[in-house]
Amino acid sequence: MTKKYNQYLGKAGHLAVMAEFLIRGWNVAIPEVDIGDDIFVVKDENGELRRVQVKTSSTVIRQNGFSGQFNLSYGQLSDIREVIIYYVFIFRLIDQWSAPIVIPQNILFDMVENQNVGARNGDRVIFYVSMNKRLARCKTADFTPFVNNFADFDIIPH
């Protein structure tokens, strides 16, 4: 894939994830200057803020599903603040989006540090993830509980 394709794919994934938050009743904003957070997600009624980092992957079709990889900054992952980041991994299938994998920063960081999940390469961590109708896996880690994991983003009726 070309760099230009990857830019289009990344932005499309970003917008698909924003649409999911909007349909759940959360307001979304794109920071004017991207210094790490892709989206700010806000509960308007009380100003509750969530930080979101979207990672998008094209797919390799496998016999029983598909796989792809996600690349993120170890420095960002390890910089856990009062308002944590929610990482959203989403795959582009041939003509649709996969169910998103939504993992809070502290949990993903713990998986990297204590369960050998992801491959460190300097300041980057690469996650090779495979999915099928029942499971999502990264190395030996089960990502299935994080598929469509919007537990921290309740539906807000409007």
N, C-alpha and C positions, 0 to 999 in steps of 0.2 A: 504494500500500500504506500501511496505517496504521503508526504508530510501534509499536503493540502487536504487529502482525503481524511487523514487523522484529525485535522482541525475541524472539518465539517462533522465528522462522526462525534467528536468530543462535545461540540456545541449542541448537536442534536440530542445526545444523551442528557446533557445539562438541562435542556428545555423539557425533555420528557419527564425528568425527575421533578422539575418545577411544577409541571402540570399535575403531577400526583399530589404534591403538597397543596396546591390550590384547590383541587377537587375535594380534599379533606378539610378545607375551610381555613387553612393557614395562609397568611400573606407571605409573599416571597419578594426578595430584592437581590439584585446582583450588585456587589460592591463596585464602585466606579474604578477603584484601583485594586487589582487582584494581587494580594500579597499572601494568598494561601486559602482563603475561604471562597468557595464558588458561589454559595447562596447563603443569605441570611433568611431564616424562616421565623416568622413572628406570629404569636397569638395576639391579635389586635386588642382583645378585650382587657388584657392585663400587661401587655408589652413583653411577655415571656419570649425570650430570644433563643434560637438554636442555630448553631453553625453547621454547615453542610459542605462536604467535599465530594464531588461526583467524579467517579472514574468509569469510563466507558470502554468497552472492548468489542471488537468484531469477534466472530466465532469461527472455530474449526468444528465442523460437524463430525461427531463420533458415532460409533455403532448404536449406542444407547443414549445419546444426548448431544452435548456440545461442550466446548471448553474455550477458554481465552485467558488473557493475562491482564493484570492491572499493575501499574507502576506508581508508587507514591513516595513521598519524601519521608525518610526516617526522622529527620529533624522535626518536621511538623507532627508526625505521629507521636514522638516522644515528648513533645511540649504540651503536656496536659495542664490546662488552665481551669478556672472556675466554670466557664462555659465550654464544655467539651465539644469536639467535632463529631458529627455523625458521618461516617464514610458510607457512600452509596455506590455499590458496584452494579452496573447494568450492562447487559450484553445486547448487541444488535443482531438479531437473527435475520434471516433472508428478508422477511417482510413485516417484522414486528419486533417489539422489545420483550426481553425476558422479564420475569418478575425480578424486582430489584432486591439486592442483598443489602440490608441496612445494619451496620455494625457500629456501636458506640466506640469512640476512640480508646477509652480505657480498656475495653475488652479486647480490641484488636491489638493494642500494644502489649497486653499481657500474653496474648497468643504468640506474638512475635518473640517476646523475651523468654517465655517459659515453656512454650510448646513447639518451638522450632518451626513455626508457620511462616511462610514467605522466605524468599531468598535475598539476603543482604548483598548489595553491590554498592560499596561506598555509602553515600547518603541516600541511596534508593533502596526500596524494598519491593520486590516483584512477587506478586501472588498469581500462581497458576491455579485457576478455579475450573472445576468441571461440574456440570449440572445435568440432571435428567428430570423426569417427571416427579421423582420422589426424593432425590438427594442433591445436595450441593456440598462439594468437598474441595479443600485446599490442602494438599499433602495428606496428612493423616487427620486433619481437623475437620470436624463436621460443621459446615456453614449452614446446614438446613434450618436450624432455629432462627436464622437471621433473614431468611427469604421472606419478603413482604413484612419485615419486622417493624411495623409502625406503632409499636406499643407506646413509645414516648411521644407520639403525634396523634392524639385522640382526634376523632372526627368532630369538627366544630360546626354545628348547624347554623345556617344563616337564613 
